[in-house]
Amino acid sequence: MEKIRQNLNPFGINFDDLRKLLIYTNSFVSGSFVLKVIETTDTTWTPSDIDIYTSIEYFTIFENFLIDHGYNKLNEDKHYVIPEMLEHKLQKCITYIRNDYKTQIITNDNKFILDPEKYVEKFDISICSNYFDGKFFHSLFPDDISNKKFSAKFVGPTMNHFDIRRINTYIERGYNLTNIKFVTVT
């Protein structure tokens, strides 16, 4: 757990407090932050943000937690949700900032969070399909992480500017793109 403490330091978030809150609310952290913590190689890249997934019921608890840690609300993006995530009823993504470090609270409209694996299996980049639930780190594609490779899947016939930027970010972080798949959502 020392590695997560070190990676939380620049974000100004106390690990023990975050851990208790994740367990109490049945929430989880996912995305590049978790990837950085579970990587086995020594890397120098910095995660772009911390993504906290929780139910709307616990939104205020997490918002107060971030404000207590010196964060200010930056914006709310109701268009953050990609179509393949709609089955999980993700509602909004609110970004908070502290000294140029961002943390996002991503909520659904349920009174509880569903199985985190059901969320992260829908992520577009394989090496981001990880989560920390306050107790353990989980990865759906651990071999991709250890072999420094990834695959990507996107909705529709083409990629947009955001998709291309995300792929390039992981290539710059030392990962090799092995496959791009386009999927349709019905």
Phi, psi and omega in degrees: 000351180295325181295321178291323177300314180298319182284338176280336184309310180298334180277350179070026182251131178283122184300313183299320178293317179297314180303312179299319181293318178298316180293314182299321185262000184056043181250178180207160175253140180216180176095203187294332178299313180293321176304312181301320182289323184270352176302138180268342179271156178280114182239158182250355182288154180251135176300146181287331180190180173244129178252118178253122178258126181210169177277160180301332180300327184255007182305310184298324178298314180290322178298314178297323177302312181293318179298319177297336178264017174088015180273152173238147178291128180262307180196169175235126182243101180279353180258011182295328189287127176275152186308321183291347179268353185299330179298339178267001177056040175291130188262311186204164177230118181247127183258135177240151184226144175215116179049048179071004176258129185254144171227135181246140171253120181247123186243158170245178181261010178271164176276001179208159176270137177283181178307121182305327179299329179293331176283306189288339177292343179269354182298150186282338182239125189303320184287353175265357181279066182223160174202158175238121184259013182096340180247311186222158170265138181231142177223131178279337182228063183297328179294324177298319181293311183292332179266004178054047177225164176204157172242160182226146174226137184228150179278132176100180184276346183220170174261151176258180182302318180298317179298314181296318178298319179295316178300313180297326178300315182286330173294316177297333179277005173099011179263149179255129177283124182253338186198141170237130181235136176255131182238156174248146180251130180253000000 
